[in-house]
Structures are given as C-alpha cells and as structure tokens.
Amino acid sequence: MLPVLIYEPDDVRRDAMCRTLMQVPGAAAALRITLNTGSAGNFARMLAEISGAALIILGLALHPEDNRKRCLEFGSALAHRNRDCYTVYDIHDLDDLPSLLPHCSRPAGILLGDYTQNQAAACFSRIIEDYASIARQGSTSEAILVESGTRTYRLPCDQILYIEALNKKLNICTERQTISVRRSMNSIADALPDYFLRCHRSYIVNMHHVDETDYKEMLLTMTDGSRLPIARSMKDAFHEHFTRKRGEDA
C-alpha cells in the first residue's frame, strides 16, 4: 500500500482532505494514511524517515509566513531526495499561485482555493491509477518494485550492487542503503535485467559493479569494497560473463 502523509495547519481543510481522499474509488485498497498533522515539527520528523514511495499532501499558504516557508522546504526536500513520491500541493489562496508555483517542485497535483470534492477526487484517482500501474508491472529493465514492511520501494536496477539471502530474507544492497524483503531468490532473479548474475546460492551481483575477481580465494570485490563468495559450481559461468563484460567495456 502507498503511505500517505498530510501536512495541513487548517483543521477543517485537513479533515475534508482525509474524507475526500478515502472516498476515491480504490483508495481503501491502495492507500494508508500514516500521518495526518498540522504540526510542522511532527511532519518534518516523519518526512526524514521516508525513503520509499509515498503520497505527500502539503497545505500551502502565504500566511502565516512560517507555514509557507516550511511547506516549500518540505517540497524541495522531497524533490531532491526521493523522486518516487507523489506530492500534492493544496494552495489555499488562488491569488498566491503566481508567487508559489515556481517553488512547487515536481507536483503530482495542485488543488487551488476552494476546490470541489470532484476536483480533488480526480487528482487522487490519477495518482492511485499510476501507482497501481507500477505495482502491476512489478519491475522493468530499469527498476524493480519491492515491499519491505509497510513501505514500497522502486529501486533503479543500476543502483543495486548485490542481493544477499540471509535468515529467510533478502538484503538488497544499493549504493545508499540496504533493504530487507521477504521474497525468494528465484522470483527476484526473474525480475532483474540480464547484467545480474548468480555467483553463489546466497548472492546475486550486478556485474556492472564487480570490480575484480580472485579465483584462488573464490571471492569477488564489488565497487563499494564488499567481498562476496563465488561458488565453485558457478565459477565457469561467472568467469565467462565477467570476461565478456570486460571485453565489451574495453
């Protein structure tokens, strides 16, 4: 499910937003309201923990000035750190639009002034449909969709270094983080592009991130310095693939 975080200082607008959101067809199955607050501090703390896909709703007004400043900071942080978030701006006063619009970084939707329930529902319906489309695809040659706990991550494949099977879970190690998921090695291997290779029954590696191999020690070194085992039964296939890749890169 897609987590929803709402920051709206106006209690009336915030309650109306929640009602409208959950009345949209498909919302109950696709969305989960994780935070619904008028406190900028509470929202900032939750926002700092967001790393997967989410729907973020920001109530934006010029007055009070602190509200406007914090909302724009939230929107900017989302655009720079996590490009998988859907950000919807609720701009209270239509006259404020010209001064606020340049700061609305990559919005998934903009609700203006006294918007109607139908207008809001149409905005959220598009987001739900887009998220459902990504979930149906599961993965592409460029990204893979995985779920960890209550969070959903869309991971660019070229950022995945390797995948490790450990304690009945898979650890997906990327350039920035490690995400643990409950999924089989075979299912995730089928979803990955052909530059991923099994080097051991417990490891799948991104060949683009293999730095060097040591067949005497039966180890390979990744670009981040990690050293992973090579199974003897998989040595020949791995060596062939690694040699071919080096030849293509030369």
C-alpha positions, 0 to 999 in steps of 0.5 A: 500500500502507498503511505500517505502523509498530510501536512495541513495547519487548517483543521477543517481543510485537513479533515475534508482532505482525509474524507475526500481522499478515502472516498476515491474509488480504490483508495481503501485498497491502495492507500494508508494514511500514516500521518495526518498533522498540522504540526510542522515539527511532527511532519518534518520528523516523519518526512526524514524517515521516508525513503520509499514511495509515498503520497505527500499532501502539503497545505500551502499558504502565504500566511502565516509566513512560517507555514509557507516557508516550511511547506516549500522546504518540505517540497524541495526536500522531497524533490531532491531526495526521493523522486518516487513520491507523489506530492500534492500541493493544496494552495489555499489562496488562488491569488498566491499561485503566481508567487508559489508555483515556481517553488512547487517542485515536481507536483503530482497535483495542485488543488487551488482555493476552494476546490470541489470534492470532484476536483480533488477526487480526480487528482487522487484517482490519477495518482492511485491509477499510476501507482497501481500501474507500477505495482502491476508491472512489478519491475522493468529493465530499469527498476524493480518494485519491492515491499519491505514492511509497510513501505514500497520501494522502486529501486533503479536496477543500476543502483543495486550492487548485490542481493544477499539471502540471509535468515529467510530474507533478502538484503538488497544492497544499493549504493545508499542503503540496504533493504530487507524483503521477504521474497525468494531468490528465484522470483527476484532473479526473474525480475532483474535485467540480464547484467545480474548474475548468480555467483553463489546460492546466497548472492546475486551481483550486478556485474556492472559493479564487480570490480575484480575477481580472485579465483584462488580465494573464490571471492569477488570485490564489488565497487563499494569494497564488499567481498562476496563468495563465488561458488565453485559450481558457478565459477565457469559461468561467472568467469565467462560473463565477467570476461565478456563484460570486460571485453565489451567495456574495453 
